[in-house]
Amino acid sequence: MAKLQQSSYVVCLAFSIVLNLSLIFKLYGHGGQWELSWSRRAAEEAEYVAAVPCSGHGRTYLDGLVLDGKQPACECNSCYGGSDCSQFLTDCESNADGGDPYFLEPFWMQHASESAILVAGWHRMGYTFSDHAYISQELERLIRKVHDIAGNAVTQARYIVIGAGSTHLINAAVKALSSSSTNSFNSSSSSPASIVVSIPYYALYEAQTEYFRSVDYKFEGDGSLLQNITDGTKRVIEFVTAPNNPDGKLNKANFQGPNSEAIYDRVYYWPHFTPIPTPANDNVMVFSISKLTGHAGTRLGWAVIKDEAVYQRMLQYTLTSNLGISRDAQLRALKLLKVVIQGGGKEIFQFGYTTMRKRWENLSNALSLSNRFSLQKVEPQYCTFFQKIRGPSPAYAWVKCEREADKDCYTVLQEEANVYGRRGSVFGAEDRYVRLALIRSQDDFDILLHRLNQLVSKEDAQPQIYMKNVTNPSIS
């Protein structure tokens, strides 16, 4: 028996020596550089797919279609077609509807090596991390760090919960604040909490609240109407979007008092979209990777919460509805945030601001020649991140048709310019308004601007003068 144990020990020792010698050879046998083994094929495949040019008007993806069993197929930008996206489709629709933030794609192409991830097939196969948590400790640290760098939110002594994008967290917050067991309200009323907004508002607030019908809350719409009839005892939960989608305004809560709570949607509260006058310090604030880095498809957002009880209810909601957030999504977000914080965040925020500012200036200049269309007015403001007064760079243009006959601005742009935006009524406003997305690809913006310039040029030589609010684009 002793000989058998001794023999087993010798075998294990020999295996250990061989393994360590193999590792040493890999590390030092190639000039001190680690030699790739199993990851080489995956890395080569990723670079091969990313290198397909698609004429500069499209992309190929690892999860995209494959032609002839080997050649990745190009996915073309709007108004481009053909196998290599080289054909410009002159009669195509100009897509200014969707909010895909492709404007940051060039930034990530410039930072390909720092932002790329390649993981083993056995990476994080369990439901939780080793500490039994559902959020990576390093990811939470980086979230707090990026807010500290941007100066847009107080995170010290606050709780953080992650979700599958901000949409997941919005309903988690509604559920947490409206629950009959919550201590957020001082009211003893058993009636459902009223969910209110300010017009224009992001349509998902209403759609999601109505979809997840509950005895604890009810969507009431325009909060100004409720203010006129409430005596202060009614429970109110107010969605506050700052900057607002669609008009970019830094909204504030209209309801105050012990029976009122606010959910601050601050996904656009980053230096590339708005001046940062002060760190936000609200009870419940929602952010997302989508509008920070442009990775909408990663589906990861987070909420910064003051009250522990509210945090626990929101955490329970995310676990019950989703059993935690994808480890792969967390890893990608972690990798992206590491790039964001490099150099104090200056590179990505300067790139984003410069891009969005230039687009706003070009659009403002185009519509300033029009007596038919006007833009929302966004005032220059001091930004603590850039440490100067800076001009507007909103994610969306909130366009108004000024002519009395143009009651449906969406249809006007669609029929006369082949431009598709989003109707004002979707945001609770008049259809005399239409939202145009400015955060899509450069191709999308160039086509949008070209179509609007053509439309403005067709106006009468001596048109009627209408009152307009057009921001002075000269402020940098």
Secondary structure as GFF3:
##gff-version 3
##sequence-region A 1 476
A	DSSP	alpha_helix	2	28	.	.	.	ID=ss1
A	DSSP	alpha_helix	39	50	.	.	.	ID=ss2
A	DSSP	three_ten_helix	54	56	.	.	.	ID=ss3
A	DSSP	beta_strand	58	59	.	.	.	ID=ss4
A	DSSP	beta_strand	66	67	.	.	.	ID=ss5
A	DSSP	beta_strand	71	72	.	.	.	ID=ss6
A	DSSP	beta_strand	75	76	.	.	.	ID=ss7
A	DSSP	beta_strand	80	81	.	.	.	ID=ss8
A	DSSP	beta_strand	87	88	.	.	.	ID=ss9
A	DSSP	beta_strand	94	95	.	.	.	ID=ss10
A	DSSP	three_ten_helix	102	104	.	.	.	ID=ss11
A	DSSP	alpha_helix	105	110	.	.	.	ID=ss12
A	DSSP	alpha_helix	112	115	.	.	.	ID=ss13
A	DSSP	alpha_helix	137	150	.	.	.	ID=ss14
A	DSSP	beta_strand	159	163	.	.	.	ID=ss15
A	DSSP	alpha_helix	165	178	.	.	.	ID=ss16
A	DSSP	beta_strand	193	197	.	.	.	ID=ss17
A	DSSP	alpha_helix	204	211	.	.	.	ID=ss18
A	DSSP	beta_strand	217	222	.	.	.	ID=ss19
A	DSSP	alpha_helix	223	227	.	.	.	ID=ss20
A	DSSP	beta_strand	236	241	.	.	.	ID=ss21
A	DSSP	beta_strand	260	265	.	.	.	ID=ss22
A	DSSP	beta_strand	284	288	.	.	.	ID=ss23
A	DSSP	alpha_helix	289	293	.	.	.	ID=ss24
A	DSSP	three_ten_helix	296	298	.	.	.	ID=ss25
A	DSSP	beta_strand	301	305	.	.	.	ID=ss26
A	DSSP	alpha_helix	308	322	.	.	.	ID=ss27
A	DSSP	alpha_helix	327	340	.	.	.	ID=ss28
A	DSSP	three_ten_helix	342	345	.	.	.	ID=ss29
A	DSSP	alpha_helix	346	368	.	.	.	ID=ss30
A	DSSP	beta_strand	373	374	.	.	.	ID=ss31
A	DSSP	beta_strand	381	383	.	.	.	ID=ss32
A	DSSP	beta_strand	388	390	.	.	.	ID=ss33
A	DSSP	beta_strand	396	401	.	.	.	ID=ss34
A	DSSP	alpha_helix	409	417	.	.	.	ID=ss35
A	DSSP	beta_strand	419	420	.	.	.	ID=ss36
A	DSSP	beta_strand	422	423	.	.	.	ID=ss37
A	DSSP	three_ten_helix	424	427	.	.	.	ID=ss38
A	DSSP	beta_strand	433	437	.	.	.	ID=ss39
A	DSSP	alpha_helix	442	457	.	.	.	ID=ss40
###
